[in-house]
Amino acid sequence: MPGSSPMHPGALVRAPWGRETVRRLGVLLLTLLGLATAVAAPAAADEPVLAAKPPMGISWSRGWNQCPRIDDAKVRAAVDMLVSTGLRDAGYTYVNIAGCWAQPTRAADGSLRPDTAKYPDLPGLIAYVHANGLKFGLYSGTGAQTCGGAMPGSRDHEQQDAQTFAAWGVDYLAYDTCGGENGVAAAAKKMSDALKASGRPILLAMIDTMSNNYHQWEWAPGAGAHTWQLASDLAEPLASVMQAVDRQPSLAGLTGPGGWSDPGYLNFSYLDPAPRRTQFSLWALMNAPLIPNESFPLDTIANRDVIAVDQDWSGTPGYKVRDLSDAEVWAKPMSDGSVAVLLLNRGSYAQTIPFDLAEAGIAAAPAYRVRDLWAGTELTSTGTLRASVPALSSVFYRAWPGQPSTADPLVTLGVQLPEGFLAGQQVDGTVTLTNDGDTPITDARYTITVPAGWQLDGSAQVDVPRVSPGSTVTREITLRPTAAPAAKLLVGASGGYTNALGTRTAAGSAEAPLVTAPPAGTTTYLSTRPWLYSENGSGPVERGSVANGRAMSIGGVGYQPNSGVGVHAPSVIRLYLGGACKSFSVQYGVDDVSSPQATVAFRVLGDGRELFATGIVRPGVKPQRLTLPVTGVQQLAIAVDDGGDGSAGEYADWIAPNVTC
């Protein structure tokens, strides 16, 4: 690549080969190919498909640990809540209780007996559920005891239990592999057959509260399950939720009418509105069961626009279109020709995320109707979706080809800052007012805010008389430090404008971290350094592992955790050296978990100039060693290309990458 001009020390500009040139076509093709093989649970021609849509309902810990908190009175109160709040009419039809509903031992004839202290009349409770237009779910497991030993499981009692459930009027069975870890596939098939023979349609939901190792997506559809859990219990924070989403295998989307993949619990007890709405949006995009657990926040689960995305089956669930460092774009084609698009910021800093609707496969049109599914606003766009997205948050749109009768143009006030800044140096950035709609906006005025310790050159107030359709008006900004900087710099902009429908407001912000060069006289491993930018073909770049947590191995040579960086082609990682280092050393190669057909190429770049490049590297080749001079390099980048033939299953490792400074 051609050399680049010296970098202004306060600018830290992005390299020209950054975000927009590294694409995800291989990953997208893999995802779509996997989804195209979806196999739904079969049904006879004369009977309706059970779980024709992803099931919806509420539950109390689809396991054992909240048993003492649930009883007949709480279930009846929940039924009343579903009816009075409109959740029943929105689709939440299943009311599922967890373990501990049965006595610790079976009756003399081997049948399960309700715990009468909690459920004095379980058939009567089920009748109350049904009388309110809802369905009832119980819990059991594949072992002789359920998870935690709280009650008997159904092993060797499948037919008897299925007949009992049918006689009581049960509609849903959460069937846990915890407590019966041996032979879970055969045990699930045995229960599925017993439920079918019971004469009552009972949905079989395979769950797994303890392990990620049972790979339910590989056997549950064939065992007759209607849903299957892909991960164990999810922690509350969005970062943990996204780790679970990243771990889903590329072909885990064997999903469709009659059989649905379940990414994991919808735990909303402690989440703030923004991350819980993001999780709910992701589940809707993936056509996942919507069964919130323990907590039922109406500001999230009652959103019918998002529910409609989940309940719509167009032949494929949503998929990740773009993976750009901490920004991701997810899209789902809808059966009416529209597309649902999630602009997701999983990082710690606010940023503006744009997306070209054409990449989602929507029909070409001069204008698009756009609905913000959480704000409930109607907008227009000429083909670009864009939003200023706070940290750990998202914006969820649905777009249709064609011009709505009356709607606001999609307008974004965005702030762009460098990927990092240096102590004592000025910071340059931009504030943009973009009109992606098809009608003009006028009389815009916004104010730029900077934190204490910084001074903005020029006026903080900006007036923009007019922004034409499809246009952007940019204000260049320069910030100068007046005190020792904090660990990050937050710049905001907010104001208002006028369109044909009236006066509107807009706001945006961006953040940049303080960066430092590696210490002089040291050898620093890049897996321990903060990165200016990272981009990866599937999931995030992994520190110390590869392919969703696996130990790295190249050509049969294994490596201990935390010894390197694992990626999926195409990938790029960019780091700040600040001209302080002398050499870069690493071992590299194709990880053994890769597809046998994998072809990748490794590159190392300094300030945008290629310092090293390989030809095609294939699996099975022993790791190669490399040492390069990097004297004077401000930004170092290590990249893995996909060899030009797609990137399905192409994992690569940078073993012990380090710089000597």
ABEGO torsion letter per residue (X at the ends): XBBBBBBBAAAGBBBAABAAABBAAAAAAAAAAAAAABBBBBBBAABBBBGABBBBEBBBGABAAAAAABBAAAAAAAAAAAAAAGAAAAGBABBBBBBGABBABBBAAGBBBBBAAABABAAAAAAAAAAAGBBBBBBBBABABBBGGABBBABGAAAAAAAAAAAAGBABBBBBABGBABGAAAAAAAAAAAAAAAGBBBBBBBBBAABAAAGAAAAAAAAGBABBBABBBBBABAAAAAAAAAABBAAAABBEBGBBBBAEBBBAAABBAAAAAAAAAAAAAAGBBBBBBGBBBAAAAABAAAAAAAABBAGBBBBBABBBEABBBBBBBBAAGBBBBBBBBABABBBBBBBBAAAAGBBBBABBBBBBAAAGBBBBBAGBBBBBBBBGBBBBBBBBBEBBABBBBBBBBBBBBBABBBBGBBBBBBBBBBBABABBBBGBBBBBBBBBGBBBBEBABBBBABBBBGBBBBBBBBBBBABBBBABBBBBBBEBBBBAAEBBBBBBBBBBBBBBBBBBGBBBBAAABBBABBBBABEBBBBGBBGGGBBBBBGGBBBBBGABBBBBOBBBBBBBAGGABABBBBBBEBBAABBAABBBBBBBBBGGBBABBBBBBBBGBBBBBBBBBABGBABBBBBBBAGGAEABGBBBBBBGBBBBX
